[in-house]
Amino acid sequence: MNTALFSRTPSVAVLDNRGVTIRDIAYHCHHNTPDTTDERITRHQCDTRGFLLQNADPRLAV
């Protein structure tokens, strides 16, 4: 497998006004189709104090 395909792949963290991460965006490159990328967005839900309540994993989305 060509590891150069996966190097320097960006990821983005989205913060709310409290500095709590509410989204993680990772870009996925498949080795069979290196010209296309998929966004995988992980969603985090926090309470009013900033504690994590739940995550939504993009690999399990329907």
DSSP file (Angstrom, degrees, kcal/mol; ACC not computed):
  #  RESIDUE AA STRUCTURE BP1 BP2  ACC     N-H-->O    O-->H-N    N-H-->O    O-->H-N    TCO  KAPPA ALPHA  PHI   PSI    X-CA   Y-CA   Z-CA
    1    1 A M              0   0    0      0, 0.0     2,-0.8     0, 0.0     3,-0.1   0.000 360.0 360.0 360.0 140.5    0.0    0.0    0.0
    2    2 A N    >   -     0   0    0      1,-0.2     3,-0.9    29,-0.1     4,-0.4  -0.718 360.0-170.7 -83.2 108.1    1.3    3.5   -0.8
    3    3 A T  G >> S+     0   0    0     -2,-0.8     3,-0.9     1,-0.2     4,-0.7   0.691  78.6  74.0 -75.3 -17.4    1.5    5.4    2.5
    4    4 A A  G 34 S+     0   0    0      1,-0.2     3,-0.4     2,-0.2    -1,-0.2   0.786  86.3  65.7 -64.5 -25.8    2.2    8.7    0.6
    5    5 A L  G <4 S+     0   0    0     -3,-0.9    -1,-0.2     1,-0.2    -2,-0.2   0.852 106.2  40.9 -61.6 -34.9   -1.5    8.7   -0.3
    6    6 A F  T X4 S+     0   0    0     -3,-0.9     3,-0.9    -4,-0.4    -1,-0.2   0.517  92.1 104.8 -95.6  -6.7   -2.4    9.1    3.4
    7    7 A S  T 3< S+     0   0    0     -4,-0.7    -3,-0.0    -3,-0.4     0, 0.0  -0.479  85.1  13.1 -77.5 147.9    0.2   11.6    4.4
    8    8 A R  T 3  S+     0   0    0      1,-0.2    -1,-0.2    -2,-0.2    -2,-0.0   0.769  80.8 158.3  60.6  30.0   -0.7   15.2    4.9
    9    9 A T    <   -     0   0    0     -3,-0.9    -1,-0.2     1,-0.1    -3,-0.0  -0.746  39.7-124.6 -81.7 124.1   -4.4   14.4    4.9
   10   10 A P        -     0   0    0      0, 0.0    17,-1.3     0, 0.0     2,-0.3  -0.281  25.1-169.7 -74.0 154.3   -6.1   17.3    6.7
   11   11 A S  E     -A   26   0A   0     15,-0.2     2,-0.4     2,-0.0    15,-0.2  -0.985   7.8-154.3-136.9 148.3   -8.4   17.1    9.7
   12   12 A V  E     -A   25   0A   0     13,-3.0    13,-3.5    -2,-0.3     2,-0.5  -0.967   4.5-158.0-127.4 136.0  -10.5   20.0   11.1
   13   13 A A  E     -A   24   0A   0     -2,-0.4     2,-0.5    11,-0.2    11,-0.2  -0.969  11.1-152.9-112.4 128.3  -11.8   20.5   14.6
   14   14 A V  E     -A   23   0A   0      9,-2.8     8,-2.9    -2,-0.5     9,-1.4  -0.888  14.1-163.8-103.0 125.5  -14.8   22.8   15.0
   15   15 A L  E     -A   21   0A   0     -2,-0.5     6,-0.2     6,-0.2     2,-0.1  -0.795  11.2-136.4-109.0 149.0  -15.0   24.6   18.4
   16   16 A D    >   -     0   0    0      4,-2.2     3,-1.8    -2,-0.3    -1,-0.0  -0.299  46.9 -83.2 -88.1-174.9  -18.0   26.4   20.0
   17   17 A N  T 3  S+     0   0    0      1,-0.3    -1,-0.0     2,-0.1    -2,-0.0   0.630 129.9  56.6 -68.8 -12.1  -17.6   29.7   21.7
   18   18 A R  T 3  S-     0   0    0      2,-0.2    -1,-0.3    32,-0.0     3,-0.1   0.492 118.9-108.3 -92.2  -5.5  -16.5   27.9   25.0
   19   19 A G  S <  S+     0   0    0     -3,-1.8     2,-0.4     1,-0.3    -2,-0.1   0.610  73.1 141.3  87.1  13.4  -13.6   26.2   23.2
   20   20 A V        -     0   0    0      1,-0.0    -4,-2.2    31,-0.0     2,-0.4  -0.746  57.4-116.4 -90.9 133.9  -15.3   22.8   23.3
   21   21 A T  E     +A   15   0A   0     -2,-0.4    -6,-0.2    -6,-0.2     3,-0.1  -0.555  39.7 166.6 -70.7 123.0  -14.9   20.6   20.2
   22   22 A I  E     +     0   0A   0     -8,-2.9    22,-2.5    -2,-0.4     2,-0.3   0.594  65.2  26.0-111.8 -17.9  -18.4   20.0   18.7
   23   23 A R  E     -AB  14  43A   0     -9,-1.4    -9,-2.8    20,-0.2     2,-0.4  -0.996  55.4-164.5-144.3 142.7  -17.3   18.5   15.3
   24   24 A D  E     -AB  13  42A   0     18,-2.1    18,-3.0    -2,-0.3     2,-0.6  -0.996  12.6-163.9-122.5 123.9  -14.3   16.7   14.0
   25   25 A I  E     +AB  12  41A   0    -13,-3.5   -13,-3.0    -2,-0.4     2,-0.4  -0.939   9.8 179.3-112.2 118.5  -13.9   16.5   10.2
   26   26 A A  E     -AB  11  40A   0     14,-2.4    14,-2.9    -2,-0.6     2,-0.5  -0.935  21.1-138.4-117.1 141.5  -11.5   14.0    8.8
   27   27 A Y  E     - B   0  39A   0    -17,-1.3     2,-0.5    -2,-0.4    12,-0.2  -0.878  16.6-155.4-103.1 127.7  -10.9   13.4    5.2
   28   28 A H  E     - B   0  38A   0     10,-3.0    10,-2.3    -2,-0.5     2,-0.5  -0.895   6.4-166.5-109.6 125.3  -10.7    9.8    4.0
   29   29 A C  E     - B   0  37A   0     -2,-0.5     2,-0.4     8,-0.2     8,-0.2  -0.948  12.8-147.2-108.8 125.2   -8.8    8.8    0.9
   30   30 A H  E >   - B   0  33A   0      6,-0.6     3,-0.6     3,-0.6     6,-0.2  -0.740  14.0-133.1 -92.2 140.5   -9.4    5.3   -0.4
   31   31 A H  T 3  S+     0   0    0     -2,-0.4    -1,-0.1     1,-0.2   -29,-0.1   0.726 104.7  54.8 -68.5 -20.4   -6.4    3.6   -2.1
   32   32 A N  T 3  S+     0   0    0      1,-0.3    -1,-0.2     2,-0.1    -3,-0.0   0.786 120.6  29.4 -80.1 -27.8   -8.6    2.4   -5.1
   33   33 A T  E X   +B   30   0A   0     -3,-0.6     3,-1.4     3,-0.1    -3,-0.6  -0.664  69.0 167.4-129.9  76.5   -9.8    6.0   -5.8
   34   34 A P  E 3  S+     0   0A   0      0, 0.0    -1,-0.1     0, 0.0    -3,-0.1   0.660  71.3  64.0 -69.4 -15.2   -7.0    8.4   -4.8
   35   35 A D  E 3  S+     0   0A   0     -6,-0.0     2,-0.4    -5,-0.0    -6,-0.0   0.620  96.9  64.3 -84.2 -11.6   -8.5   11.4   -6.6
   36   36 A T  E <   -     0   0A   0     -3,-1.4    -6,-0.6    -6,-0.2     2,-0.4  -0.884  63.3-166.6-114.8 145.2  -11.7   11.4   -4.4
   37   37 A T  E     -B   29   0A   0     -2,-0.4     2,-0.4    -8,-0.2    -8,-0.2  -0.947   9.1-146.2-126.4 149.7  -12.0   12.1   -0.7
   38   38 A D  E     -B   28   0A   0    -10,-2.3   -10,-3.0    -2,-0.4     2,-0.5  -0.912  15.6-130.7-112.0 141.2  -14.8   11.5    1.7
   39   39 A E  E     -B   27   0A   0     -2,-0.4     2,-0.6   -12,-0.2   -12,-0.2  -0.776  16.8-165.2 -87.8 133.6  -15.6   13.8    4.7
   40   40 A R  E     -B   26   0A   0    -14,-2.9   -14,-2.4    -2,-0.5     2,-0.6  -0.943   8.3-166.6-120.5 108.3  -16.2   11.9    7.9
   41   41 A I  E     -B   25   0A   0     -2,-0.6     2,-0.5   -16,-0.2   -16,-0.2  -0.851   6.0-161.7-103.9 116.7  -17.8   14.2   10.4
   42   42 A T  E     -B   24   0A   0    -18,-3.0   -18,-2.1    -2,-0.6     2,-0.4  -0.855  13.2-152.1 -94.2 126.4  -17.9   13.1   14.1
   43   43 A R  E     -BC  23  56A   0     13,-1.5    13,-2.3    -2,-0.5     2,-0.4  -0.850   8.1-164.2-104.9 134.5  -20.5   15.1   16.0
   44   44 A H  E     - C   0  55A   0    -22,-2.5     2,-0.5    -2,-0.4    11,-0.2  -0.945   3.6-159.5-117.3 136.4  -20.1   15.7   19.8
   45   45 A Q  E     - C   0  54A   0      9,-2.8     8,-3.7    -2,-0.4     9,-1.6  -0.972  14.6-175.9-116.8 128.3  -22.9   16.8   22.1
   46   46 A C  E     - C   0  52A   0     -2,-0.5     6,-0.2     6,-0.3     2,-0.1  -0.822  22.4-119.1-120.1 157.9  -21.9   18.5   25.4
   47   47 A D    >   -     0   0    0      4,-2.4     3,-1.6    -2,-0.3    -1,-0.1  -0.201  47.4 -84.9 -83.2-175.7  -23.9   19.7   28.3
   48   48 A T  T 3  S+     0   0    0      1,-0.3    -1,-0.1     2,-0.1    -2,-0.0   0.726 129.6  54.8 -66.9 -21.5  -24.0   23.4   29.5
   49   49 A R  T 3  S-     0   0    0      2,-0.1    -1,-0.3     0, 0.0    -3,-0.0   0.495 120.8-106.5 -88.6  -4.1  -20.8   22.8   31.6
   50   50 A G  S <  S+     0   0    0     -3,-1.6     2,-0.3     1,-0.3    -2,-0.1   0.529  71.4 142.7  93.4   7.0  -18.9   21.5   28.5
   51   51 A F        -     0   0    0      1,-0.1    -4,-2.4   -31,-0.0    -1,-0.3  -0.633  58.1-105.4 -83.5 140.0  -18.9   17.8   29.5
   52   52 A L  E     +C   46   0A   0     -2,-0.3    -6,-0.3    -6,-0.2     3,-0.1  -0.427  38.8 173.0 -67.3 129.1  -19.3   15.3   26.7
   53   53 A L  E     -     0   0A   0     -8,-3.7     2,-0.3     1,-0.4    -7,-0.2   0.802  62.5 -15.0-101.0 -45.7  -22.8   13.7   26.6
   54   54 A Q  E     -C   45   0A   0     -9,-1.6    -9,-2.8     2,-0.0    -1,-0.4  -0.994  51.0-143.9-158.6 158.3  -22.6   11.7   23.3
   55   55 A N  E     -C   44   0A   0     -2,-0.3     2,-0.5   -11,-0.2   -11,-0.2  -0.916   9.3-147.9-121.1 149.7  -20.7   11.2   20.1
   56   56 A A  E     -C   43   0A   0    -13,-2.3   -13,-1.5    -2,-0.3     5,-0.1  -0.955  17.2-148.5-118.4 110.1  -22.0   10.3   16.6
   57   57 A D    >   -     0   0    0     -2,-0.5     3,-1.4   -15,-0.2     4,-0.3  -0.647   4.4-147.6 -79.8 124.9  -19.5    8.2   14.7
   58   58 A P  G >  S+     0   0    0      0, 0.0     3,-0.8     0, 0.0    -1,-0.1   0.744  94.7  63.7 -67.5 -21.8  -19.6    8.9   10.9
   59   59 A R  G 3  S+     0   0    0      1,-0.2   -17,-0.0   -19,-0.1    -2,-0.0   0.682 104.5  47.5 -74.7 -15.9  -18.7    5.3   10.1
   60   60 A L  G <  S+     0   0    0     -3,-1.4    -1,-0.2     2,-0.0    -3,-0.0   0.372  83.5 123.0-104.6   3.0  -21.9    4.0   11.7
   61   61 A A    <         0   0    0     -3,-0.8    -5,-0.0    -4,-0.3     0, 0.0  -0.329 360.0 360.0 -67.7 146.7  -24.3    6.5   10.1
   62   62 A V              0   0    0     -2,-0.0    -1,-0.1     0, 0.0    -3,-0.0   0.413 360.0 360.0 -95.3 360.0  -27.2    5.1    8.1
